[in-house]
Amino acid sequence: MSKFAPADGDSTPLLKFGELEAPVDGPFTAKNGIVYYKVTVNITPFIDPDNIPADPKEMQVRTWKLVTAKWNQEFSQVFFPSLEAQIVGGVIKSVDDVFSEMGEPTRRFYVSYQTPLLLVPANADDIQYAKDHDRLESLVLNSIGQAQKKRYPPKIVNIYATHEVWEADALSHNNGVAPQPVKAQSNLEYAAALSALPIFVASSQLDLTKLEASLQAPPLNIYFNINSKEVKHEVARAIVAKYGINIEVIKGVLVGMNNYLDIEGEEIQSQLEEVPF
């Protein structure tokens, strides 16, 4: 093969691996009479014990809030069709097998997935928000000059029948990232402690005194304290998850926390950038 052949790199989204949960809430009825469900798609990333990511965010659960209606293009154009494509493989016999309704045990699946770019129409509020928060780069214009929002919904590529097959495939793909040097802190215990952080932050209800006390328990106390960057990132994530992009409310919350985080700091800003309009 010629060394001058085109490189493999293109715009194809990276293939990632994780454990999928899709709990649903509802049904609800819209003003136009359409009945729909709210879907929370959670994907817990596969972690190679010999290649722990250097960035803690790569080990966090990815979450998408979707709605089972055609107007929610992330669901109707990407997520749902990708599930339909899996029926042929026999792991699921119906798309409904993937979802967990209220009162049912949560169903979990070993999957590989991508997060392709999806452009959806931006309304006047979206455009004004982008202007007010210096985020115009998050909008693009289509061929006729209409503003579009960038979305990265989950597209399921494969649902695996067994953990062993899924793990082998994940290891062979190296989770789509270049190997990272293993640090002294990079081990399974650290990964387990990091994955438990969201639970402790949630149970603290953003009370830093309670959170600091809970961090005294092993193995959390081995790796984290209240001022650890991982803890601050998780607190920021919890704040934005609870209050959305309401900047004034978030400022008030931070004042109540004695400015533990800065509204302009990397922790809060990185989370705001991930919030859909």
Backbone hydrogen bonds, N-H to C=O, Kabsch-Sander energy under -0.5 kcal/mol:
donor,donor_aa,acceptor,acceptor_aa,energy
5,A,2,S,-1.4
16,K,14,L,-0.5
16,K,113,Y,-2.9
18,G,111,V,-2.3
19,E,44,T,-2.3
20,L,18,G,-0.5
20,L,109,F,-3.3
21,E,42,N,-2.5
24,V,100,S,-2.7
25,D,38,K,-2.4
28,F,36,Y,-3.1
30,A,34,I,-3.1
33,G,30,A,-2.1
36,Y,28,F,-2.5
38,K,25,D,-2.8
39,V,66,L,-2.8
40,T,23,P,-2.5
41,V,39,V,-0.6
41,V,64,W,-2.8
42,N,21,E,-2.7
42,N,40,T,-0.7
43,I,62,R,-2.4
44,T,19,E,-2.4
46,F,17,F,-2.5
48,D,46,F,-0.5
51,N,48,D,-2.2
58,E,55,D,-1.8
59,M,56,P,-1.9
60,Q,57,K,-1.1
62,R,43,I,-2.6
64,W,41,V,-2.0
66,L,39,V,-3.1
66,L,64,W,-0.7
68,T,37,Y,-2.6
69,A,67,V,-2.3
72,N,69,A,-1.6
73,Q,71,W,-1.3
75,F,72,N,-0.8
76,S,72,N,-2.6
77,Q,73,Q,-2.4
78,V,73,Q,-0.6
78,V,74,E,-0.6
79,F,74,E,-2.5
80,F,75,F,-2.6
82,S,78,V,-1.8
83,L,79,F,-1.5
84,E,80,F,-2.2
85,A,81,P,-1.7
86,Q,83,L,-1.5
87,I,84,E,-1.2
89,G,86,Q,-0.9
90,G,86,Q,-0.5
90,G,87,I,-1.1
90,G,92,I,-0.5
92,I,86,Q,-0.5
97,D,94,S,-1.5
98,V,95,V,-1.9
99,F,95,V,-0.5
99,F,96,D,-0.5
100,S,22,A,-1.8
101,E,99,F,-0.6
104,E,101,E,-2.2
109,F,20,L,-1.7
110,Y,160,Y,-0.5
111,V,18,G,-2.9
111,V,109,F,-0.6
112,S,158,N,-2.1
113,Y,16,K,-2.6
114,Q,155,K,-2.2
118,L,151,R,-3.0
120,V,118,L,-0.5
120,V,149,K,-1.9
122,A,147,A,-2.3
127,I,123,N,-2.0
128,Q,124,A,-2.4
129,Y,125,D,-2.5
130,A,126,D,-2.2
131,K,127,I,-2.1
132,D,128,Q,-2.8
133,H,129,Y,-1.9
134,D,131,K,-1.2
135,R,130,A,-3.3
138,S,135,R,-2.0
139,L,136,L,-1.8
140,V,148,Q,-2.1
142,N,146,Q,-2.2
145,G,142,N,-2.1
148,Q,140,V,-3.1
149,K,120,V,-3.7
150,K,138,S,-1.1
151,R,118,L,-2.2
155,K,114,Q,-2.9
156,I,154,P,-0.5
157,V,112,S,-2.5
158,N,112,S,-1.6
160,Y,110,Y,-3.1
160,Y,158,N,-0.5
166,W,162,T,-1.9
167,E,163,H,-3.0
168,A,164,E,-2.2
169,D,165,V,-2.2
170,A,166,W,-2.6
171,L,167,E,-2.7
172,S,168,A,-1.9
173,H,169,D,-1.6
174,N,170,A,-1.0
175,N,170,A,-1.4
176,G,173,H,-2.0
177,V,174,N,-1.8
186,S,183,K,-1.0
187,N,185,Q,-1.4
191,A,187,N,-2.2
192,A,188,L,-2.5
193,A,189,E,-2.5
194,L,190,Y,-2.7
195,S,191,A,-2.3
196,A,192,A,-1.2
197,L,193,A,-0.8
197,L,194,L,-0.8
199,I,196,A,-0.8
200,F,196,A,-1.6
201,V,197,L,-2.7
202,A,198,P,-2.4
203,S,199,I,-2.3
204,S,200,F,-1.3
205,Q,201,V,-0.7
205,Q,202,A,-1.0
206,L,201,V,-1.0
207,D,204,S,-1.4
208,L,206,L,-0.8
211,L,207,D,-2.4
212,E,208,L,-2.9
213,A,209,T,-1.8
214,S,210,K,-2.1
215,L,211,L,-1.5
216,Q,213,A,-1.4
217,A,214,S,-1.2
220,L,217,A,-0.7
221,N,217,A,-1.5
222,I,219,P,-1.3
223,Y,219,P,-0.9
223,Y,220,L,-0.9
224,F,220,L,-3.1
228,S,225,N,-2.1
232,K,228,S,-2.5
233,H,229,K,-2.4
234,E,230,E,-1.9
235,V,231,V,-2.5
236,A,232,K,-2.4
237,R,233,H,-2.3
238,A,234,E,-2.1
239,I,235,V,-2.4
240,V,236,A,-2.5
241,A,237,R,-2.2
242,K,238,A,-1.7
243,Y,239,I,-2.8
244,G,240,V,-2.3
246,N,243,Y,-1.4
247,I,245,I,-1.7
250,I,246,N,-2.3
251,K,247,I,-2.5
252,G,248,E,-1.9
253,V,249,V,-2.2
254,L,250,I,-2.6
255,V,251,K,-2.1
256,G,252,G,-2.0
257,M,253,V,-0.9
258,N,255,V,-1.8
259,N,254,L,-3.0
260,Y,254,L,-0.5
260,Y,257,M,-0.7
265,G,262,D,-1.8
269,Q,265,G,-2.4
270,S,266,E,-2.4
271,Q,267,E,-1.1
272,L,268,I,-2.4
273,E,269,Q,-1.9
274,E,271,Q,-0.9
275,V,272,L,-1.2
